[in-house]
Amino acid sequence: MILSIESSCDDSAIAITEIETNKLLFHKKISQEIEHSVYGGVVPELAARLHAEALPKILEQVEEYFPMIKAVAVTSTPGLAVTLVEGVTMAKAVAVALDIPLIGVNHLIGHIYSLFIEKETIFPLTVLLVSGGHTQVMEVKSLTEIETIAKSMDDSFGESFDKVAKMMGLGYPGGPAIQNLAKNGDRLKHNFTVPLHQSPLIAFSYSGLKNAVRLAVLEEEKKDEPNFVDIAASFEHIAAKHLTMKLKKYFKTVKPNTFAIVGGASANLYLRSQIEELLKPHNAQLILSELKYCSDNAAMIGRVGVEMYKREMFSSLEELDVAPRSQL
């Protein structure tokens, strides 16, 4: 079995995955959303302290599996430096105590493998990763053959939702809050400009849209009874439209066959519906992670760990270090 640890941001998680069958035998995640919501976003130092409390408590629950653990996999990049350290330090301690190999996992590859928790892999595929820290399109042929086609020039898709939610006083995390508010709104009420709509670049940008929403929020706040429903709906519509317009441009040169959306923001149901419509003319297959595995979790790290274990892609105690800004 593989023991896996995830602590890249504000979720403390540990999982146990069976190597031969990919079966998820144990998975527990402790979220810090309540603690960070009062600040409107993640406070790194607070997150690190909460990981230091939560991870040992979860580890105690998997002691019965220790005799069968063949390796420990841990998110080492990218993420918040102070929170990554908590997971990596624990992984090193477990590796030494059990005398087993150590596997450092790229968090972004983990999101790709969230598609394959308790399943066999399906390659090649085109992947749209949308999370709080990343927005990028990748062509994935295998564990070690991943080409980044496009990425955000500034804010990520998920980050823009968090920041817009904060403007409206909706708390953290912003994705679910905006989605719920937007359900009953007029998506065409506010004519926000689609970012980079005249640019030939296949890239993403959310800073301009975020600022346009900020101005709309300020205008709405001048009213006796401000209502942000239409602003939320219009923002969600344009944020998703930006992605689909750039993907449509990319599909003119590279036809999609199997397409996947991963990352915490892939749980957005409106985005999923828009991508489904985009893929229909191409008869492309859309694959998605289960909603419970869209956000950060140790199960996806364990699934990558299984593949890396089979390839003996191990890290030494001295070599493995955190790399907060590493990319694919």
Residue pairs with C-beta under 8 A, 6 or more apart in sequence:
1 16
1 17
1 18
1 19
1 25
1 65
1 68
1 69
1 70
2 16
2 17
2 19
2 69
2 70
2 71
2 72
2 73
2 103
2 302
2 305
2 306
2 309
3 14
3 15
3 16
3 62
3 65
3 69
3 71
3 72
3 73
3 94
3 302
4 14
4 15
4 16
4 17
4 72
4 73
4 74
4 105
4 298
4 299
4 301
4 302
4 305
5 13
5 14
5 55
5 72
5 73
5 74
5 75
5 87
5 90
5 91
5 298
5 301
6 12
6 13
6 14
6 15
6 29
6 74
6 75
6 87
6 107
6 110
6 296
6 297
6 298
6 300
6 301
7 13
7 51
7 55
7 75
7 79
7 83
7 84
7 86
7 87
8 75
8 78
8 79
8 80
8 83
8 84
8 87
8 107
8 296
9 42
9 47
9 79
9 80
9 83
9 132
9 133
9 296
10 31
10 32
10 33
10 36
10 42
10 47
10 50
10 83
10 296
11 29
11 30
11 31
11 32
11 295
11 296
11 297
12 29
12 30
12 32
12 50
12 51
12 54
12 55
12 58
13 27
13 28
13 29
13 30
13 58
13 296
13 297
13 298
13 299
13 301
14 26
14 27
14 28
14 55
14 58
14 59
14 61
14 62
14 298
15 24
15 26
15 27
15 28
15 297
15 298
15 299
15 301
15 302
16 24
16 25
16 26
16 27
16 62
16 65
16 69
16 302
17 23
17 24
17 25
17 299
17 302
17 303
17 305
17 306
18 24
18 25
19 70
19 306
19 309
19 310
22 116
22 117
22 118
22 119
22 120
22 303
22 306
23 118
24 117
24 118
24 299
24 302
25 65
26 61
26 62
26 65
27 297
27 298
27 299
28 58
28 61
29 296
29 297
29 298
30 50
30 54
30 57
30 58
32 42
32 46
32 47
32 50
33 172
33 173
35 46
35 50
36 42
36 43
36 46
36 47
36 172
37 171
37 172
37 173
38 171
39 46
39 172
40 162
40 165
40 166
40 171
40 172
41 162
41 166
41 172
42 80
42 172
44 80
44 81
44 82
44 83
45 82
47 80
47 82
47 83
48 80
48 82
48 83
48 85
48 86
51 83
51 86
51 87
52 86
55 86
55 87
55 90
56 90
59 90
59 94
66 98
69 94
69 98
69 100
70 100
70 101
70 309
71 95
71 100
71 101
71 102
71 103
71 305
71 309
71 314
72 91
72 94
72 95
72 98
72 100
72 101
72 102
72 103
73 91
73 103
73 104
73 105
73 301
73 302
73 304
73 305
73 308
73 309
74 87
74 88
74 90
74 91
74 102
74 103
74 104
74 105
74 301
75 84
75 87
75 105
75 106
75 107
75 110
75 301
76 84
76 87
76 88
76 104
76 105
76 106
76 315
76 320
76 321
76 322
76 323
77 84
77 104
77 106
77 107
77 322
77 323
77 324
77 326
78 106
78 107
78 108
78 133
78 323
78 324
78 325
78 326
78 327
79 107
79 133
79 322
79 324
80 324
81 322
81 324
84 322
84 324
85 322
88 104
88 320
88 321
88 322
91 102
91 320
92 102
92 317
92 320
94 100
95 101
95 102
95 317
96 317
101 309
101 314
102 314
102 315
102 316
102 317
102 320
103 305
103 308
103 309
103 313
103 314
103 315
104 315
104 320
105 301
105 304
105 305
105 308
106 304
106 326
106 328
107 296
107 301
108 129
108 134
108 327
108 328
109 143
109 146
109 304
109 328
110 300
110 301
110 303
110 304
111 129
111 131
111 262
111 263
111 300
112 127
112 129
112 138
112 140
112 146
112 260
112 262
113 121
113 300
113 303
113 304
113 307
114 262
114 289
114 293
114 294
114 297
114 299
114 300
114 303
115 122
115 260
115 262
115 287
115 288
115 289
116 122
116 303
117 289
117 290
117 293
117 299
117 300
117 303
121 307
122 258
122 287
123 140
123 141
123 142
124 139
124 140
124 141
124 257
124 258
125 140
125 257
125 258
125 259
125 260
125 287
126 137
126 138
126 139
126 140
126 254
126 256
126 257
126 258
126 259
126 260
127 137
127 138
127 139
127 140
127 259
127 260
127 261
127 262
128 136
128 137
128 243
128 247
128 259
128 260
128 261
128 262
128 266
128 275
129 135
129 136
129 137
129 138
129 262
129 263
129 266
130 156
130 157
130 158
130 243
130 261
130 262
130 263
130 264
130 265
130 266
130 268
130 271
131 156
131 157
131 158
131 263
131 264
131 265
131 266
132 156
132 158
132 159
132 162
132 173
132 264
132 265
133 156
133 158
133 159
134 151
134 152
134 156
134 263
135 151
135 152
135 156
135 157
135 158
135 204
135 206
135 243
136 148
136 149
136 150
136 151
136 152
136 204
136 328
137 148
137 149
137 150
137 151
137 202
137 246
137 247
137 250
138 146
138 147
138 148
138 149
138 328
139 146
139 147
139 149
139 254
140 146
140 147
141 147
143 304
143 307
143 308
143 311
146 328
148 327
148 328
149 202
149 250
150 202
150 203
150 204
150 246
150 250
151 203
151 204
151 327
152 203
152 204
152 205
152 206
153 203
153 204
153 205
154 205
154 206
154 207
155 163
155 205
155 206
155 207
155 210
156 206
156 265
157 204
157 206
157 239
157 243
157 265
158 175
158 263
158 264
158 265
159 206
160 206
160 209
160 210
160 239
161 173
161 174
161 175
161 178
161 239
161 265
161 268
162 172
162 173
162 174
162 175
163 174
163 210
164 174
164 178
164 210
164 213
164 232
164 235
165 171
165 172
165 173
165 174
165 175
165 177
165 178
166 172
166 174
167 213
167 214
167 217
168 181
168 217
168 228
168 231
168 232
170 177
170 178
170 181
171 177
173 264
175 264
175 265
175 267
175 268
176 267
178 232
178 235
178 236
179 236
179 268
179 269
179 270
181 228
181 229
181 232
181 233
182 229
182 232
182 233
182 235
182 236
182 237
182 270
183 233
184 229
184 233
185 229
185 230
185 231
185 232
185 233
185 234
186 230
186 233
186 234
187 233
187 234
187 236
187 237
188 234
188 237
189 230
189 231
189 233
189 234
190 216
190 230
190 231
190 234
190 235
191 234
192 209
192 212
192 213
192 216
192 234
192 235
192 238
193 208
193 209
193 212
193 238
194 238
194 241
194 242
194 245
195 204
195 205
195 206
195 208
195 209
195 238
195 242
196 203
196 204
196 205
196 242
196 246
197 242
197 245
200 249
202 246
202 249
202 250
203 246
204 242
204 243
204 246
205 242
206 239
206 242
209 235
209 238
209 239
209 242
213 231
213 235
216 231
216 234
217 228
217 231
220 226
220 227
220 228
220 231
236 268
236 270
237 270
239 271
240 268
240 270
240 271
240 274
241 274
243 271
243 274
243 275
244 274
244 275
244 277
244 278
247 275
247 278
248 278
251 278
251 282
255 282
255 284
256 279
256 282
256 284
257 284
257 285
258 284
258 285
258 287
259 275
259 279
259 284
259 285
259 286
259 287
260 286
260 287
260 288
261 271
261 272
261 275
261 286
261 288
262 289
262 294
263 294
264 294
264 295
264 296
265 271
265 294
266 272
266 288
266 289
266 294
267 291
267 294
267 295
272 288
275 286
276 286
279 286
289 300
293 299
293 300
308 314
